[in-house]
Amino acid sequence: MSIAEAVERAIEAAEHLSDEDAAAIEALRALARKIDAWDEIVQMANDDAAESGSRPKVPANDNTSLPTFLKYCESLGLTPAGRKGLGLSEGVEVDPLDELKRKRRQRAQKAG
């Protein structure tokens, strides 16, 4: 499964996300596509090098996309630490007023 596919599954399963999260979700999707594309770029460079008998010309390593991706996941509550930070983990006390607001957002989001 690709990172982009896994992101879509996580977003669908995350009932706490709302329209207010749309920009962060799109940024997360873009990062997932970029991370997935890196493997394809490396494979193409290796294939070209094998055909020409030269060294692969792989672009400079991207060492920021994955950590940034993980920060977005956490901020959106798509990791265990992120869910705990948002009070979404089991055993974590949640303010009843916040829970009511969350449920109203979900209902409004489903209603369109």
WOVEN-V668605 format. One record per backbone hydrogen bond with DSSP energy under -1.0 kcal/mol. NH is the residue of the N-H (numbers start at 1). CO is the residue of the C=O. E is the energy in kcal/mol with one decimal. If there is no record, write none. Layout:
BEGIN
NH;CO;E
NH;CO;E
END
This chain:
BEGIN
6;2;-2.2
7;3;-2.5
8;4;-2.0
9;5;-2.0
10;6;-2.3
11;7;-2.7
12;8;-2.4
13;9;-1.8
14;10;-1.2
15;13;-1.3
17;14;-1.2
21;18;-2.0
22;19;-1.7
25;21;-2.5
26;22;-2.4
27;23;-2.2
28;24;-2.3
29;25;-2.4
30;26;-2.4
31;27;-2.3
32;28;-2.3
33;29;-2.4
34;30;-2.2
35;31;-2.6
36;32;-2.5
37;33;-2.4
38;34;-1.4
41;37;-2.5
42;38;-2.4
43;39;-2.2
44;40;-2.5
45;41;-2.3
46;42;-2.4
47;43;-2.6
48;44;-2.7
49;45;-2.2
50;46;-2.2
51;47;-2.1
52;48;-2.1
53;49;-1.8
54;49;-1.1
68;64;-2.1
69;65;-2.8
70;66;-2.5
71;67;-1.9
72;68;-2.3
73;69;-2.5
74;70;-2.4
75;71;-2.7
76;72;-2.0
77;74;-1.5
78;73;-3.2
83;79;-2.8
84;80;-2.2
85;81;-2.5
86;82;-1.5
87;84;-1.4
88;83;-3.6
92;89;-1.5
99;95;-2.3
100;96;-2.3
101;97;-2.2
102;98;-2.3
103;99;-2.4
104;100;-2.2
105;101;-2.3
106;102;-2.3
107;103;-2.4
108;104;-2.7
109;105;-2.5
110;106;-2.3
111;107;-1.8
112;108;-1.1
END
